[in-house]
Amino acid sequence: MAFFLGHRVDGGGGDDDRVQYKPKHLTTHGLVFGMTGSGKTGLCIGLLEEAAREGIPIIAIDPKGDLTNLALCWPDLAPSRFAAWIDPSQVEGGKTRDELGEAAAATWRKGLAKEGLDEDELGAYRVGNQVTIYTPGSTAGVPVSLLDRFAPPDGFAQMTAEDRSELVEGVVSAVLGLVHIDADPLQSREAILLSNLLGFAWDRGETLDLPRLIRLIADPPFDKLGVFELDEFFPAKKRKELAMQLNALVASPAFAPWLTGEPLDVEKLLRKGDGFTRTSIFYVAHLDDGERMAFVSLLLDRVIAWMRAQGGTGDLRALVYMDEVFGYLPPHPLNPPTKRPLLTLLKQARAFGLGVLLATQNPVDIDYKAITNAGTWFVGKLQTEQDKERILDGLMGASAGATATRAEVSRRISGLEGRQFLLQNANADALETFSTRFVRSYLRGPLTRQEIGTLRGVGFYNLGAAKTQAPAASPPAASAPAPAPRPVPEIVDARLSDTASGTETHTPGASGEYVEIHPTGRDADDYAVEMLRRRGSAPASPSGRPTVLGVDERFLASAALRDETVRDALAVTAIDPLARLVYRPALLVEAVVSLRAPNGDQLPSILVRRVASPLAESPGRTTWSGPEASFRAEHLRTAPEHADALYAPLPGWVGSPADRERARERFVATLASTARATVPACPPLSRYGEPGETLDHFRARLAPLLSEASARAVDKIGGQRAVEAAIWDKQVAEMKELLTMDKRELAFVKEQGDAQAVERVTRRAQFRIEKYKELVKKREEFLALHDRRSADAEFAAMDHMAACELVTVALDARHVEKPTLTLVWVPNR
């Protein structure tokens, strides 16, 4: 059997014979090139449909969301099915969703009938094809448990040292990429340490999970790395910082979906003989760049491990497809984590019957090694001449045995229309131009995560395969709405409240809350004790203020609590001005933290303040408040406001230096995941202001620098213009002088009556006249170009000023000065 791709196009643009493509030819891999609107998505979805129909399992990586359309295929072609998936943006112009669904169904029915695909064929295709959409880092589709554990690949012990090292480096590169650490295997000590830890475990057949890996970073099972002692190569303090970064990642709720879900079992995904063919779509459009790189590189490395455990074959055993490879396989010297495994597959997968198909809009953005390792090229409409030249260079090298000239191939590419492609197959002699066939799947466009969740709720479209697969998990139930927050009573003034008459103005709330209470006949001390008892603490005593050695101690002035942000940070909701003063303990932490710009530049450090209140029972549960603790210096005093104040109990761990260190570590981990700062920036120049600086001040500070740079650029362009203009003037003058000489010579030979000489001099003069005109034209174009460049340089400063904006930058948790802790006694009444 063969893949039905479409119909040949003759010179007049009409349809001809069917284009059939043998599956085994795809073991030499394929590249698909085409700009937006070229029909690239339709071609690739059609090819994937043909592979599934032939029983070839597929792993498809979907960075944009278009491949999810493979799940939209219905044998009955009912209008109601199309109507349910009409893009909401198309419901306009007075047409209803039902009318649009009817039109879409009619279009698909007509198009498929023209291709000879009826409902019986569609039904057989659907029953025999199991489409599953995996959503790593999300529960919209089938979540993937990719980072919960790192098990050695099958046959790891029998692999060569180079292959083992390659697999280990791939996992390490992905893990470090999630915390934005360069994973150079030869220079990054983080990468070297993790590679040794993973290799040490895998050589012994052990499986590591993330918690154990993090613990091993702090306490490795070896004493040396290379010829140096471990602590000399990678000091314990720095190892702990790395462990803290990874621990903060694991502790983040946003990371939880990466640790749950189905295990990434490539053997299962590419297994045959279950009564259906698996099409596994890995939807990564919702991930950020770092997460996408990490996931795709790990997935490809597991495919490589599976591949090396297979026997050799000349037939197409499985197919790996990536819908848009831009950024994943860039030219030298760029080297993202995905580049190595992609090149490995392109170079080695052929022997194992594993085909690789890659699609992209821009050929110039693909590494040349990838282009030279592909045996099949599908070339559609291209966007630029540069793209076409890159394609022509590759095609003429790949089709050395073909008779087509470069000019002919260029003409054929330029004449391509939408849904037309030029096919170059290394296993065939001639180039073919064809139009793609009508696909079985409804090309609705990219699906959102919510729509993928709807598909998952009905088992994607695999109802026909229900006997051979477990039912799909139900979508997660919607969480119950959060209760409305209790209104926070305002701080009251005794002179304005009803307490002068002893009236109770508010009812005590739930346990653990401070509410506005005024005494009614009982002593104020009893109220203070009762309030503390509501918090689960023992009654305080005026003579028992705890003393903690090694910790700075301050008393917060009551005036500070007029600020709502301070009350929120300290979890103080009200103060009774008539009750006796009670101090409750809190911890204030201060640290100088470095800022790192998106381009990697170091920005000025800032002082970060956070507060923990109320104090937890253990340092591991300490929660540092999100907003800045805006205490003024005069509010932190060295003595209490009243000598007879009561003091709430102090958790015992505060007196332990080791426990306080744990609290500091938790603070640093919190910073790594939550702390951000806003700075002004000029992105075109990659210049950043200082934290707290206003955009206007930044522009004012940048203006002289931009004006100076603009003036230098204008002067440089003017100098170049003067030099090159002089060269052009000299050439024009020389040609003009030659024309003058020709004029004199022509007059002379005419007087002599030499007809042959007249003809010769006339031809030469005509040539020089054309040359003179060409030189004058080029000189004018050159001057105009330099004038435009000079104008652009003059206006560049204004363009850069207009581009200034406020950006959010992350705090670099790797560069945090040791946080200082202060015990703050917070007044309560």
Secondary structure, DSSP 4 states (H G I P E B T S, - for coil): --EEEEEEE-TTS-EEEEEEE-GGGGGG-EEEE--TTSSHHHHHHHHHHHHHHTT--EEEEESSSGGGGGG---TT--HHHHHHT--GGG--TT--HHHHHHHHHHHHHHHHHHTT--HHHHHHHHHTEEEEEE-TT-SSSB-EE-SSEEPPPTTGGGS-HHHHHHHHHHHHHHHHHHTT----TTT-HHHHHHHHHHHHHHHTT--EEHHHHHHHHHS-S-SEETTEEHHHHS-HHHHHHHHHHHHHHHH-GGGGGGGSSEE--HHHHT---SSSEEEEEEE-TTS-HHHHHHHHHHHHHHHHHHHHTSPP-SS--EEEEES--TTTSPPTT---TTHHHHHHHHHHGGGGTEEEEEEES-GGGS-HHHHHT-SEEEE---S-HHHHHHHHHHHHHHTTTS---HHHHHHHHHT--TTEEEEEETTSSS-EEEEEPPPSS----PPPHHHHHHHHHTTTTGGGGGGGSPPPPPPPPPPPPPPPPPPPPPP--TTTSGGGGT---S---STT-------SSS-HHHHHHHHHHHTT-PPPBTT-----TTSEEEEE-GGGGGSHHHHHHHT-----TTSPPEEEEEEEEEEEEEEE-TTS-EEEEEEEEEEE-SPPSSGGG----SS-----GGGEESS-S-TT-EE----GGGG-HHHHHHHHHHHHHHHHHH-EEEEEEEGGGTEE--TT--HHHHHHHHHHHHHHHHHHHHHHHHHHHHHHHHHHHHHHHHHHHHHHHHHHHHHHHHHHT-HHHHHHHHHHHHHHHHHHHHHHHHHHHHHHHHHHHHHHHHHHHHHHHHH-EEEEEEEEEEEEPPPEEEEEEEEE-
